[in-house]
């Protein structure tokens, strides 16, 4: 029995709710190697929120990991972002860096729109 082939542009999962539990599950599915970074970031956000008496660090945590999941759930987009970041690391010309930065920002903005609903 074979299923439909997964194209690289098809999302692997739906956008999860922006909650720690839903995002943890999505990270575990899409990028299990990032689970320790997720847990450490969550711990820091909770500590900062308590120390500062504000939910801002928690909101930033949810936004960061929501965007991460939005990018990683589309393999073609995740691969493109990795290629752009690698090219930016090696670029020396200002105009080349600007073009790469613009495309990276477009990917991030698309991810932000997806998690905003």
C-alpha positions in Angstrom: 0.0 0.0 0.0 1.4 3.3 -1.0 0.3 6.8 -0.2 0.4 10.0 -2.2 3.9 11.3 -2.7 4.6 14.3 -0.5 5.8 17.3 -2.6 8.3 19.5 -1.1 5.9 22.5 -1.2 3.1 20.7 0.6 2.9 21.5 4.3 3.9 18.5 6.4 1.5 19.5 9.3 -1.1 22.2 9.9 -0.1 25.3 11.8 -0.4 24.4 15.4 -1.9 26.6 18.1 0.6 29.0 19.6 0.8 27.2 22.9 3.9 25.5 24.4 2.4 22.1 24.2 1.2 22.4 20.6 4.5 23.9 19.5 6.5 21.2 21.4 4.6 18.5 19.5 5.2 20.2 16.2 8.9 20.7 16.9 9.1 17.0 17.9 7.6 16.0 14.6 9.4 18.4 12.3 12.8 18.9 14.0 13.3 16.6 16.9 17.0 17.7 17.2 15.7 21.1 18.3 13.7 19.9 21.3 16.4 20.7 23.8 16.7 24.3 22.4 12.9 24.6 22.6 12.9 23.5 26.3 15.8 25.7 27.2 14.2 28.7 25.5 10.9 28.0 27.3 12.7 27.8 30.6 14.4 31.1 30.0 11.2 32.8 28.9 9.4 31.6 32.1 12.2 32.8 34.3 12.3 36.2 32.6 8.5 36.6 32.7 8.6 35.9 36.4 11.5 38.2 37.1 10.1 41.0 35.0 6.4 40.5 36.0 5.4 40.6 32.3 4.4 38.0 29.7 6.5 39.6 27.0 9.2 36.9 27.1 6.6 34.2 26.8 5.0 36.0 23.9 8.4 36.3 22.2 9.0 32.6 22.8 5.7 31.6 21.2 6.3 33.9 18.2 9.8 32.5 17.6 8.8 28.9 17.7 5.6 29.5 15.8 7.7 31.0 13.0 10.1 28.2 13.2 7.4 25.6 12.8 5.7 27.6 10.0 9.0 27.5 8.1 9.9 23.9 8.9 6.5 22.5 8.0 7.2 23.3 4.3 10.4 21.5 3.3 11.1 23.6 0.3 10.8 26.9 2.3 13.1 25.5 5.0 15.7 24.4 2.5 15.5 27.8 0.7 16.0 29.6 4.0 19.1 27.4 4.9 20.6 28.1 1.4 20.0 31.9 1.8 21.5 31.9 5.3 24.6 30.0 4.1 25.0 32.3 1.2 24.7 35.3 3.5 27.4 33.9 5.7 29.8 33.7 2.8 28.7 36.9 1.0 31.1 39.9 1.0 29.4 42.4 -1.3 26.9 44.7 0.3 24.4 44.5 -2.6 24.5 40.7 -2.4 23.9 40.8 1.3 21.0 43.2 0.8 19.3 40.9 -1.7 19.8 37.9 0.5 18.5 39.7 3.5 15.4 40.8 1.6 14.6 37.3 0.6 15.1 36.0 4.1 12.8 38.7 5.4 10.2 37.7 2.9 10.3 34.1 4.2 10.0 35.3 7.8 7.1 37.6 6.9 5.3 34.7 5.2 5.8 32.6 8.3 4.5 35.4 10.5 1.4 35.8 8.4 0.7 32.1 8.7 0.9 32.0 12.4 -1.2 35.2 12.7 -4.0 33.3 11.1 
